[in-house]
Amino acid sequence: MRASLSFTLPEEKEEHEHAVKAQHYYVALGEFDDHLRRKLKYEELPEEVRVIYEQIREEFRNIINSWDIKL
């Protein structure tokens, strides 16, 4: 099976860039999620800071999941 994308350049330059850099976006999202996980798992944080990190990670994961992105 093969799939290909076609863009009319220069009109669809931005869409083309998004498609070409999709793997970079995916990796960056994964690295950010891992950064939050490491903060919560390995750092001694004051309870109020920990709660904020937990809320941020939960919301981040909710957004990622709503777009059907599996990290």
C-alpha positions as CSV (number, residue, x, y, z in Angstrom):
1,M,0.0,0.0,0.0
2,R,1.2,3.5,-0.8
3,A,-0.1,6.9,0.0
4,S,1.0,10.2,-1.3
5,L,0.2,13.8,-0.5
6,S,0.0,16.5,-3.1
7,F,0.4,20.3,-2.6
8,T,0.0,23.2,-4.9
9,L,3.1,25.4,-4.1
10,P,3.5,28.1,-3.2
11,E,-0.2,28.5,-2.3
12,E,-0.1,25.5,0.1
13,K,3.4,26.1,1.5
14,E,2.2,26.1,5.1
15,E,0.3,22.9,4.7
16,H,3.3,21.3,3.0
17,E,5.6,22.3,5.9
18,H,3.2,20.9,8.4
19,A,3.1,17.5,6.6
20,V,6.9,17.4,6.1
21,K,7.5,18.2,9.8
22,A,4.8,16.0,11.2
23,Q,7.3,13.6,12.8
24,H,9.1,16.6,14.5
25,Y,5.8,17.7,16.0
26,Y,5.1,14.2,17.2
27,V,8.5,13.9,18.8
28,A,8.2,17.3,20.4
29,L,4.9,16.4,22.0
30,G,6.3,13.2,23.3
31,E,9.3,15.0,24.8
32,F,7.1,17.6,26.5
33,D,4.9,14.8,28.0
34,D,8.1,13.0,29.2
35,H,9.4,16.2,30.7
36,L,6.2,16.6,32.8
37,R,6.4,12.9,33.8
38,R,10.0,13.2,35.0
39,K,9.2,16.3,37.0
40,L,6.4,14.5,38.8
41,K,8.3,11.2,39.2
42,Y,11.8,12.3,40.2
43,E,11.8,15.8,41.6
44,E,10.8,16.8,45.1
45,L,8.2,19.5,44.5
46,P,6.1,21.4,47.0
47,E,2.6,20.0,47.0
48,E,1.0,23.0,45.4
49,V,3.6,22.9,42.6
50,R,3.0,19.1,42.2
51,V,-0.7,19.7,41.8
52,I,-0.2,22.3,39.1
53,Y,2.2,19.9,37.2
54,E,-0.4,17.1,37.5
55,Q,-3.1,19.4,36.2
56,I,-1.0,20.6,33.3
57,R,-0.1,17.0,32.3
58,E,-3.7,15.9,32.6
59,E,-4.9,18.7,30.4
60,F,-2.0,18.1,27.9
61,R,-2.9,14.4,27.7
62,N,-6.6,15.3,27.3
63,I,-5.8,17.6,24.4
64,I,-3.5,15.0,22.7
65,N,-6.1,12.3,23.1
66,S,-8.9,14.5,21.7
67,W,-6.9,14.7,18.5
68,D,-6.4,10.9,18.5
69,I,-2.6,11.2,19.0
70,K,-1.0,8.2,20.7
71,L,2.2,9.0,22.5
